[in-house]
């Protein structure tokens, strides 16, 4: 016990300033006070800061929201009195409506009311409306057929395109679309396309061309795009080189297409059709009213043999809106098959 008391007296003598201390001893004790006091002050301040940021009600620890659906993440933020800003972006790895980025990150300590930024997946970009600008209607049709090969039908309707003059976009190309490209497909029911009709000062009136001397197969695509009624009168020929050769037309070249459609005039194309074997082949008079469609579709005539094999007689793309009449040379006891798009509209045995 005496040793303890002696030790305490020794410490007091070394630390506490007394009247008997020399100036040198007082200076040493003051330096020790400053040194140890600094450590104590730093410790106290650090402890106060720790308590304020960890245990006071004004500080919040950011939770982990990556992988949460956006509604769950918003509830977490609301429960902690935090403000939120959501940025939707397409992402192939995360399902639609899932948070895949957050700022500040998980575990950060912030004050109540702090703005937290969440990046939410819109899903795969295939779930959005394509950009049709700059395309022709044939290219739009090809894109949709490639995108929906099994359904053969987009989950939305392409409205009848409207046209307007445009100095920068080529005739027949899409200027703009409504809704805009990138709109989520679940919000799209109809799509309106605005097509260019070319510069106002240079827009040419669509007229009928001269087809004499050309082959039937070479003009089918052009004629089908005019939306007029057309009839083919093809007479048999023994010369194979004359097969499908056009010898005349009922309406003069240069006639306005608008005038033809408004007056209901029918274009009659005269020409020849090679018949290789008169005893084995017959002439089938094909007459079909082609339905109108906003998008061009394929129209084909095939000869189906008894073994089930098909031979394409005619094939082209059209929007319809006309009557197609043509004599078709076809082998006896085979079938004439007419398809519009992927649908068979005529299948008849020829005798």
Steps between C-alpha positions, in 0.01 A plus 500: 500500500785735579651423160174602328477824692865574422430435127200733501700774670773449240252540210345812659845648544581436132167620355341760729659843505595613852642824649832328561555410135776670310424679174650210307278243678190714440583525128537121472166441676323750271642319193368167638158663561490620139610163359253279689227761478519494121444123496205532734347779290540303176340194659203698633435679169523173305257332735251786466517487118455124502196525724344780293533316168420154630236535766320828435167502315623732222735241344398204284690194377422434132353149451583270208241529224681336206284207385182639660197587292453875473193505728683322782794738461272805512337370819842457663588859412166630626540317832836671553381847394732506197425667166526291183562567132447209259680464165353225276741336254498187283700211645529144370612350834230629736123446458274796435437710812811380688749739663854427375692814609473732801682813615602539787601137530385253763627580851563872450388720795303807392261752649125465474360657183810411295436437127562137395529415130369163381555359150216264409501245216250532216586144399631391162488763226296258287210593728497850353365648178756494214618812321330506158635839388677491165334170398265432212178308565658190345791527746256548789322183392829306472604619847173390659506162323856441624410612853183290521566198274262264680213737568541673164327791667630783716331556840386839372324636193670711234248770410456620142809719446453872440726696267651845510757690297856486623818640344742268686330159510469302177157426355340195660713503816372547855555853636376435855282267700254514788566365762873566493759226462589343835147515642419185698294260287243445775404866458472480119175407326529696175791655311456797268770550236554825310651437156688745281345603169817688406553876462182697442634664184627176346223254581419318178154366419496121490422383145473173311814383323541333161536124548506390136805290423560407865445166673202439728723382783699826485198731542296313761666673795450848352139444397408346835630810680267730303182363658315476167286228343697303242414217263743292294394360162774258406468292183685169456823502302729225373807723528657464844685832458164681484382362834355787707584763236258797510366610164261778608294669770148640507580830671755743361825570676491830690144461631459617859474218753262714707273534198507124442407412857229767528337398172538125559687439175665160451844462347506211252845361422525295179779257435595139445545192713713203390321165513757221486258210451142565398382152595645506853427863586185710520437872546349595833335845510603643836277780626556629852393819680809596698419639848654832603751507786702785652811283482605321181446126497616215278271372225594175329353249258637145510448178309481209744581163345337173604809414707456821702788699350436866412609703200476877535318649202473860623622669817512867596425741784201733503269711715203371300199720427457363147376207294763262369396302192743280307489177298741254660644204310489203735544125469190284494391326820718729710369763739503877467595651839469873573645640822465846651766548765512165680133419434379275216198665335460272196580129465328339202572193290537563128368240257 
